[in-house]
Amino acid sequence: MARDVLENPHLSEIQKLVIAAVGGSCVGGGNELVLVCDLVCDIKICEILTAGSDSWVNRYWWRRTDMPIAIGEKRAKELLLPAKFLTADQAYEWGLVNRVVEDSKLEDEAGKMALEVIEKSSPQAFRVIKLCIKLLG
């Protein structure tokens, strides 16, 4: 699935809410999926690894350009250059994930995230907000 999303990056352009419920470690393509989702709920034991400059110079390099937008230039370099692992708590602190929960609460929390948006935002407003954020990024 990760390869499909990376080769067809429509997930980042879809006008609907895209929530990732991350139930394990994200390495390579899994991390790229985290970057293109609107909201991300993660479990406490998850680790995120972005393959660094030593191993991933290939056709997916363009997706790494999203990293400085998501977490800032200095943190992106700290993460990408040595191919560093982040814990779930670090990913939360750096702004890569929205919530970190216990494994048993992952699906419920992801559902709550969706309901919060659905109940408090019209589809039209959501599309406009998502587009504006993308244009500003």
N, C-alpha and C positions, 0 to 999 in steps of 0.2 A: 504494500500500500504506500509506503513512504516514497518509493521510486515513482509511482504513478503521480503522486502529488507534486513531487519535485519537477517531473517532466511536464506536467500540466498544472501550472501554478494557479489554477482557478480557485482553489480553496482560499487563498489570500484575497481574492477579488470578489468572492461570492457576497451577495447583498443580504445574507442571512447570518444569524448568530452561529459561530463555530466555537464549540467548547471542547477542550481536551480534558479527559479524565485520565491522568497518567498513573498507571498502576505498577510501574516498574522503572528500571533505569532507561534513560534516553541516551543513545549513542548514535552519532552520525545522523541518519535520516530521521530518527525519532526526535532528536533535538531540533531538526529543521521543521518538523511538524509543530512543535511547541511554538516556534517563532511565528508561524503563519496563523495560528488560532487566535480568536478574539479574547477568550478567557481560558485560563488553565488552572485546574485543580490537581494537586499532586499529593502523593502519599509521603509520609515522613521518611521512609527508608529509601526513597528514590535518589539516584545520583544522575546528574546530567553531564555528559562529556561532549564537547565539540572537538572533533579531530583537528589538530593544529596544523601549522605550516609544514610539518615534517611528513604528513601523510595524505593530505586531502586536496591537493592541487589538481582538480579535475573539472568536469562540466558543472558541478554543483557549487563551484566557488561563488557564483553570483548571490546565492542565498546568504552567505556570510556577511554581505553588505548590510543585511537587516540587523545584525547584531549590535553595531554601534548605535543605531536608532533605538533599539530596545533597552540597552543598558549603559550607553555612553562609550565614548572612544577609549578612554583609559581602561575601563573594565573589559571591554571587548578585546583589547590587546592582551590583557592579563589572562583572559580565558582562551583566546585562540592561539597565541604564539607557543605556549608550552603544552597545548592539548590538555588542559586542566579539568579535573572533575569538580563539580559543584555538588554539595549536598542539597537536599530539598529546601532546607532553611536558608542556605546561601542563595539559592535560585529565587526564593521569595524576597530576600533582602535586596537583591540586585534587580528585581522587577521582571524576572523571566516567568514567574508563575504568580497567580493571584491569591491562591490559598493552599495551605499545606494541612492535611488532615490525616487521621489514623486510617489505615487500610480499610477497615470495616465501614468507614463512613464516606468513602470516596464517591460512590454512585449517588448517594443521597445529597452530598454537598454539591456535586456537579449539577444535579437536578435543581437544587435551591438557587444556584447561580443563574440557571436558565429562567426560572420562575421570576426572579427579581427583575430581570430585564424585560420579560414578557409582560409582567404586571405593571411596570412603571414606564414603559416606552412603547410608542406606536411603531409599527414596522417602517413607516416612512421616516420617522425621527431617527430610528436606529440606522437606516441606510445613509441618511445625511451625515450623522455623527461619524459613522465608520469611514465615509468618503473624506470628510474634512480631516480626520486624524491621519488618514493615509496621505493626503496631499501635504499636510504639514510635516510629516515624517521625512 
